């Protein structure tokens, strides 16, 4: 009798486990109502810097340029940049290149590889970026770009200034908008 009960319990457990379906967490990350750039966090970050190098914008980009940056930017970062543009506050911290430690935009950018994501359901991914400014004020430095997943898209959520003497204090772009 004990054997039959044990066999029945094991059979029921196996049957239930076969019916259970585990959904990945990325479906719970929410939606994105803006256009996306295809790719993983490192390829989207590299495309962002490639675009930025072709279209440097000192200070907060104007509304037209922000619209072009929109597919790359997370909703919170985009909203904060729009608000800064609307308020047009004379914040000297928001002058120069916002997306790197140097006030002059870099001329080259190489985003580190994110081929080994420890958790495929990750929402945030910090990536190192090797930046170079050629010319008379030549320099090389590293910054960190924080990528965030919105829906199924990877977006730029923050830039951490790791250069030797960043022109923007506070450590990161998003910290400039905190009150």
ChimeraX commands (.cxc) that place a marker at each C-alpha (Angstrom):
marker #1 position 0.00,0.00,0.00 radius 0.5
marker #1 position 2.80,2.44,0.89 radius 0.5
marker #1 position 4.50,1.63,-2.40 radius 0.5
marker #1 position 1.31,2.41,-4.38 radius 0.5
marker #1 position 0.83,5.75,-2.61 radius 0.5
marker #1 position 4.49,6.64,-3.15 radius 0.5
marker #1 position 4.25,5.70,-6.84 radius 0.5
marker #1 position 1.06,7.74,-7.21 radius 0.5
marker #1 position 2.64,10.81,-5.57 radius 0.5
marker #1 position 5.75,10.56,-7.76 radius 0.5
marker #1 position 3.63,10.09,-10.90 radius 0.5
marker #1 position 1.49,13.09,-10.00 radius 0.5
marker #1 position 4.58,15.22,-9.33 radius 0.5
marker #1 position 6.09,14.27,-12.69 radius 0.5
marker #1 position 2.82,15.00,-14.45 radius 0.5
marker #1 position 2.55,18.44,-12.83 radius 0.5
marker #1 position 6.16,19.30,-13.56 radius 0.5
marker #1 position 5.62,18.49,-17.23 radius 0.5
marker #1 position 2.70,20.94,-17.32 radius 0.5
marker #1 position 4.53,23.76,-15.57 radius 0.5
marker #1 position 6.07,26.30,-17.89 radius 0.5
marker #1 position 8.70,28.79,-16.79 radius 0.5
marker #1 position 8.60,32.13,-18.54 radius 0.5
marker #1 position 11.78,34.25,-18.75 radius 0.5
marker #1 position 11.77,37.43,-16.68 radius 0.5
marker #1 position 12.45,39.71,-19.66 radius 0.5
marker #1 position 8.77,39.51,-20.56 radius 0.5
marker #1 position 8.04,41.23,-17.22 radius 0.5
marker #1 position 10.36,44.16,-17.81 radius 0.5
marker #1 position 7.64,46.31,-19.28 radius 0.5
marker #1 position 6.96,47.94,-22.57 radius 0.5
marker #1 position 8.73,50.60,-24.56 radius 0.5
marker #1 position 6.68,53.10,-26.49 radius 0.5
marker #1 position 9.63,54.50,-28.45 radius 0.5
marker #1 position 11.55,53.08,-31.40 radius 0.5
marker #1 position 14.36,50.62,-30.68 radius 0.5
marker #1 position 17.85,49.89,-31.88 radius 0.5
marker #1 position 18.31,46.18,-32.57 radius 0.5
marker #1 position 21.02,44.25,-30.76 radius 0.5
marker #1 position 22.45,43.36,-27.41 radius 0.5
marker #1 position 23.75,45.86,-24.85 radius 0.5
marker #1 position 27.24,46.12,-26.32 radius 0.5
marker #1 position 26.15,46.51,-29.94 radius 0.5
marker #1 position 23.51,49.12,-29.05 radius 0.5
marker #1 position 26.08,51.03,-26.96 radius 0.5
marker #1 position 28.56,50.95,-29.84 radius 0.5
marker #1 position 25.87,52.17,-32.28 radius 0.5
marker #1 position 25.05,54.95,-29.80 radius 0.5
marker #1 position 28.67,56.14,-29.67 radius 0.5
marker #1 position 29.04,55.79,-33.45 radius 0.5
marker #1 position 25.99,58.04,-33.85 radius 0.5
marker #1 position 27.27,60.45,-31.20 radius 0.5
marker #1 position 30.68,60.73,-32.86 radius 0.5
marker #1 position 29.00,61.61,-36.17 radius 0.5
marker #1 position 26.62,64.11,-34.51 radius 0.5
marker #1 position 28.46,65.72,-31.57 radius 0.5
marker #1 position 26.29,68.07,-29.58 radius 0.5
marker #1 position 27.79,70.30,-26.89 radius 0.5
marker #1 position 25.53,70.56,-23.88 radius 0.5
marker #1 position 21.98,69.26,-23.92 radius 0.5
marker #1 position 21.05,68.44,-27.52 radius 0.5
marker #1 position 18.31,70.56,-29.10 radius 0.5
marker #1 position 14.84,69.07,-29.54 radius 0.5
marker #1 position 15.51,67.91,-33.11 radius 0.5
marker #1 position 18.74,66.18,-32.13 radius 0.5
marker #1 position 17.12,64.64,-29.04 radius 0.5
marker #1 position 14.52,63.09,-31.33 radius 0.5
marker #1 position 17.35,61.46,-33.28 radius 0.5
marker #1 position 18.94,60.21,-30.04 radius 0.5
marker #1 position 15.58,58.85,-28.78 radius 0.5
marker #1 position 15.92,55.24,-30.05 radius 0.5
marker #1 position 19.15,54.92,-28.06 radius 0.5
marker #1 position 18.02,56.51,-24.78 radius 0.5
marker #1 position 16.04,55.05,-21.90 radius 0.5
marker #1 position 12.75,56.77,-21.15 radius 0.5
marker #1 position 13.97,58.28,-17.84 radius 0.5
marker #1 position 17.16,59.68,-19.39 radius 0.5
marker #1 position 15.31,61.01,-22.42 radius 0.5
marker #1 position 12.69,62.68,-20.18 radius 0.5
marker #1 position 15.40,64.29,-18.04 radius 0.5
marker #1 position 17.20,65.64,-21.11 radius 0.5
marker #1 position 13.91,67.02,-22.50 radius 0.5
marker #1 position 13.18,68.69,-19.18 radius 0.5
marker #1 position 16.67,70.23,-19.05 radius 0.5
marker #1 position 16.20,71.49,-22.62 radius 0.5
marker #1 position 12.77,72.99,-21.78 radius 0.5
marker #1 position 13.93,74.69,-18.60 radius 0.5
marker #1 position 17.09,75.97,-20.27 radius 0.5
marker #1 position 18.63,76.39,-16.85 radius 0.5
marker #1 position 22.05,77.93,-16.83 radius 0.5
marker #1 position 23.69,74.85,-15.36 radius 0.5
marker #1 position 27.39,75.05,-16.25 radius 0.5
marker #1 position 27.63,71.32,-15.53 radius 0.5
marker #1 position 25.52,70.62,-18.62 radius 0.5
marker #1 position 27.96,72.28,-21.03 radius 0.5
marker #1 position 30.38,70.37,-23.22 radius 0.5
marker #1 position 29.98,66.73,-24.19 radius 0.5
marker #1 position 27.42,65.11,-21.88 radius 0.5
marker #1 position 28.24,61.58,-22.99 radius 0.5
marker #1 position 31.93,61.53,-21.99 radius 0.5
marker #1 position 34.32,62.79,-19.31 radius 0.5
marker #1 position 35.95,65.35,-21.63 radius 0.5
marker #1 position 34.19,68.57,-22.54 radius 0.5
marker #1 position 35.21,68.07,-26.18 radius 0.5
marker #1 position 33.58,65.03,-27.76 radius 0.5
marker #1 position 35.80,62.01,-28.36 radius 0.5
marker #1 position 36.87,61.11,-31.88 radius 0.5
marker #1 position 36.84,57.33,-31.33 radius 0.5
marker #1 position 34.92,55.02,-29.01 radius 0.5
marker #1 position 35.24,51.28,-28.47 radius 0.5
marker #1 position 32.64,49.63,-26.24 radius 0.5
marker #1 position 33.71,46.59,-24.23 radius 0.5
marker #1 position 32.26,43.20,-25.09 radius 0.5
marker #1 position 29.22,41.94,-23.17 radius 0.5
marker #1 position 29.35,38.44,-24.61 radius 0.5
marker #1 position 29.12,36.83,-21.19 radius 0.5
marker #1 position 25.99,38.17,-19.58 radius 0.5
marker #1 position 25.79,36.32,-16.26 radius 0.5
marker #1 position 22.00,36.46,-16.18 radius 0.5
marker #1 position 20.10,36.48,-19.46 radius 0.5
marker #1 position 17.23,38.18,-17.65 radius 0.5
marker #1 position 19.43,41.11,-16.59 radius 0.5
marker #1 position 17.85,44.55,-16.66 radius 0.5
marker #1 position 21.03,46.61,-16.32 radius 0.5
marker #1 position 24.45,46.14,-17.88 radius 0.5
marker #1 position 27.43,48.43,-17.20 radius 0.5
marker #1 position 29.95,48.46,-20.06 radius 0.5
marker #1 position 33.38,50.08,-20.24 radius 0.5
marker #1 position 34.04,52.39,-23.16 radius 0.5
marker #1 position 37.56,53.25,-24.33 radius 0.5
marker #1 position 37.43,56.82,-25.65 radius 0.5
marker #1 position 40.06,58.80,-27.51 radius 0.5
marker #1 position 40.31,62.44,-28.49 radius 0.5
marker #1 position 42.82,63.02,-31.28 radius 0.5
marker #1 position 44.30,66.33,-32.31 radius 0.5
marker #1 position 46.14,68.97,-30.29 radius 0.5
marker #1 position 44.28,68.07,-27.09 radius 0.5
marker #1 position 44.76,64.33,-27.62 radius 0.5
marker #1 position 43.82,62.06,-24.75 radius 0.5
marker #1 position 42.60,58.56,-23.98 radius 0.5
marker #1 position 40.30,57.57,-21.13 radius 0.5
marker #1 position 37.58,55.14,-20.11 radius 0.5
marker #1 position 34.02,55.87,-19.11 radius 0.5
marker #1 position 31.19,53.50,-18.29 radius 0.5
marker #1 position 27.85,53.39,-20.05 radius 0.5
marker #1 position 24.93,51.86,-18.16 radius 0.5
marker #1 position 22.61,50.00,-20.48 radius 0.5
marker #1 position 19.07,49.21,-19.33 radius 0.5
marker #1 position 16.51,46.90,-20.84 radius 0.5
marker #1 position 13.12,48.41,-21.65 radius 0.5
marker #1 position 10.81,45.75,-22.97 radius 0.5
marker #1 position 13.01,43.79,-25.35 radius 0.5
marker #1 position 15.23,46.80,-26.18 radius 0.5
marker #1 position 18.60,47.76,-24.70 radius 0.5
marker #1 position 18.90,51.52,-24.07 radius 0.5
marker #1 position 21.44,53.98,-22.66 radius 0.5
marker #1 position 20.37,54.81,-19.11 radius 0.5
marker #1 position 23.41,56.66,-17.75 radius 0.5
marker #1 position 27.04,57.57,-18.41 radius 0.5
marker #1 position 29.50,57.33,-15.53 radius 0.5
marker #1 position 32.44,59.68,-15.88 radius 0.5
marker #1 position 35.60,57.76,-15.05 radius 0.5
marker #1 position 38.13,59.97,-16.85 radius 0.5
marker #1 position 41.04,61.47,-14.90 radius 0.5
marker #1 position 39.49,64.96,-14.65 radius 0.5
marker #1 position 35.85,64.88,-15.78 radius 0.5
marker #1 position 34.39,68.22,-16.79 radius 0.5
marker #1 position 31.08,67.28,-15.15 radius 0.5
marker #1 position 31.20,66.66,-11.41 radius 0.5
marker #1 position 28.99,64.25,-9.55 radius 0.5
marker #1 position 30.09,61.04,-11.18 radius 0.5
marker #1 position 27.39,60.49,-13.80 radius 0.5
marker #1 position 25.05,62.19,-16.24 radius 0.5
marker #1 position 21.87,61.17,-14.40 radius 0.5
marker #1 position 23.21,62.64,-11.15 radius 0.5
marker #1 position 23.18,66.07,-12.82 radius 0.5
marker #1 position 19.40,65.95,-12.88 radius 0.5
marker #1 position 18.88,64.98,-9.24 radius 0.5
marker #1 position 17.66,67.79,-7.02 radius 0.5
marker link #1:1,2 radius 0.2
marker link #1:2,3 radius 0.2
marker link #1:3,4 radius 0.2
marker link #1:4,5 radius 0.2
marker link #1:5,6 radius 0.2
marker link #1:6,7 radius 0.2
marker link #1:7,8 radius 0.2
marker link #1:8,9 radius 0.2
marker link #1:9,10 radius 0.2
marker link #1:10,11 radius 0.2
marker link #1:11,12 radius 0.2
marker link #1:12,13 radius 0.2
marker link #1:13,14 radius 0.2
marker link #1:14,15 radius 0.2
marker link #1:15,16 radius 0.2
marker link #1:16,17 radius 0.2
marker link #1:17,18 radius 0.2
marker link #1:18,19 radius 0.2
marker link #1:19,20 radius 0.2
marker link #1:20,21 radius 0.2
marker link #1:21,22 radius 0.2
marker link #1:22,23 radius 0.2
marker link #1:23,24 radius 0.2
marker link #1:24,25 radius 0.2
marker link #1:25,26 radius 0.2
marker link #1:26,27 radius 0.2
marker link #1:27,28 radius 0.2
marker link #1:28,29 radius 0.2
marker link #1:29,30 radius 0.2
marker link #1:30,31 radius 0.2
marker link #1:31,32 radius 0.2
marker link #1:32,33 radius 0.2
marker link #1:33,34 radius 0.2
marker link #1:34,35 radius 0.2
marker link #1:35,36 radius 0.2
marker link #1:36,37 radius 0.2
marker link #1:37,38 radius 0.2
marker link #1:38,39 radius 0.2
marker link #1:39,40 radius 0.2
marker link #1:40,41 radius 0.2
marker link #1:41,42 radius 0.2
marker link #1:42,43 radius 0.2
marker link #1:43,44 radius 0.2
marker link #1:44,45 radius 0.2
marker link #1:45,46 radius 0.2
marker link #1:46,47 radius 0.2
marker link #1:47,48 radius 0.2
marker link #1:48,49 radius 0.2
marker link #1:49,50 radius 0.2
marker link #1:50,51 radius 0.2
marker link #1:51,52 radius 0.2
marker link #1:52,53 radius 0.2
marker link #1:53,54 radius 0.2
marker link #1:54,55 radius 0.2
marker link #1:55,56 radius 0.2
marker link #1:56,57 radius 0.2
marker link #1:57,58 radius 0.2
marker link #1:58,59 radius 0.2
marker link #1:59,60 radius 0.2
marker link #1:60,61 radius 0.2
marker link #1:61,62 radius 0.2
marker link #1:62,63 radius 0.2
marker link #1:63,64 radius 0.2
marker link #1:64,65 radius 0.2
marker link #1:65,66 radius 0.2
marker link #1:66,67 radius 0.2
marker link #1:67,68 radius 0.2
marker link #1:68,69 radius 0.2
marker link #1:69,70 radius 0.2
marker link #1:70,71 radius 0.2
marker link #1:71,72 radius 0.2
marker link #1:72,73 radius 0.2
marker link #1:73,74 radius 0.2
marker link #1:74,75 radius 0.2
marker link #1:75,76 radius 0.2
marker link #1:76,77 radius 0.2
marker link #1:77,78 radius 0.2
marker link #1:78,79 radius 0.2
marker link #1:79,80 radius 0.2
marker link #1:80,81 radius 0.2
marker link #1:81,82 radius 0.2
marker link #1:82,83 radius 0.2
marker link #1:83,84 radius 0.2
marker link #1:84,85 radius 0.2
marker link #1:85,86 radius 0.2
marker link #1:86,87 radius 0.2
marker link #1:87,88 radius 0.2
marker link #1:88,89 radius 0.2
marker link #1:89,90 radius 0.2
marker link #1:90,91 radius 0.2
marker link #1:91,92 radius 0.2
marker link #1:92,93 radius 0.2
marker link #1:93,94 radius 0.2
marker link #1:94,95 radius 0.2
marker link #1:95,96 radius 0.2
marker link #1:96,97 radius 0.2
marker link #1:97,98 radius 0.2
marker link #1:98,99 radius 0.2
marker link #1:99,100 radius 0.2
marker link #1:100,101 radius 0.2
marker link #1:101,102 radius 0.2
marker link #1:102,103 radius 0.2
marker link #1:103,104 radius 0.2
marker link #1:104,105 radius 0.2
marker link #1:105,106 radius 0.2
marker link #1:106,107 radius 0.2
marker link #1:107,108 radius 0.2
marker link #1:108,109 radius 0.2
marker link #1:109,110 radius 0.2
marker link #1:110,111 radius 0.2
marker link #1:111,112 radius 0.2
marker link #1:112,113 radius 0.2
marker link #1:113,114 radius 0.2
marker link #1:114,115 radius 0.2
marker link #1:115,116 radius 0.2
marker link #1:116,117 radius 0.2
marker link #1:117,118 radius 0.2
marker link #1:118,119 radius 0.2
marker link #1:119,120 radius 0.2
marker link #1:120,121 radius 0.2
marker link #1:121,122 radius 0.2
marker link #1:122,123 radius 0.2
marker link #1:123,124 radius 0.2
marker link #1:124,125 radius 0.2
marker link #1:125,126 radius 0.2
marker link #1:126,127 radius 0.2
marker link #1:127,128 radius 0.2
marker link #1:128,129 radius 0.2
marker link #1:129,130 radius 0.2
marker link #1:130,131 radius 0.2
marker link #1:131,132 radius 0.2
marker link #1:132,133 radius 0.2
marker link #1:133,134 radius 0.2
marker link #1:134,135 radius 0.2
marker link #1:135,136 radius 0.2
marker link #1:136,137 radius 0.2
marker link #1:137,138 radius 0.2
marker link #1:138,139 radius 0.2
marker link #1:139,140 radius 0.2
marker link #1:140,141 radius 0.2
marker link #1:141,142 radius 0.2
marker link #1:142,143 radius 0.2
marker link #1:143,144 radius 0.2
marker link #1:144,145 radius 0.2
marker link #1:145,146 radius 0.2
marker link #1:146,147 radius 0.2
marker link #1:147,148 radius 0.2
marker link #1:148,149 radius 0.2
marker link #1:149,150 radius 0.2
marker link #1:150,151 radius 0.2
marker link #1:151,152 radius 0.2
marker link #1:152,153 radius 0.2
marker link #1:153,154 radius 0.2
marker link #1:154,155 radius 0.2
marker link #1:155,156 radius 0.2
marker link #1:156,157 radius 0.2
marker link #1:157,158 radius 0.2
marker link #1:158,159 radius 0.2
marker link #1:159,160 radius 0.2
marker link #1:160,161 radius 0.2
marker link #1:161,162 radius 0.2
marker link #1:162,163 radius 0.2
marker link #1:163,164 radius 0.2
marker link #1:164,165 radius 0.2
marker link #1:165,166 radius 0.2
marker link #1:166,167 radius 0.2
marker link #1:167,168 radius 0.2
marker link #1:168,169 radius 0.2
marker link #1:169,170 radius 0.2
marker link #1:170,171 radius 0.2
marker link #1:171,172 radius 0.2
marker link #1:172,173 radius 0.2
marker link #1:173,174 radius 0.2
marker link #1:174,175 radius 0.2
marker link #1:175,176 radius 0.2
marker link #1:176,177 radius 0.2
marker link #1:177,178 radius 0.2
marker link #1:178,179 radius 0.2
view
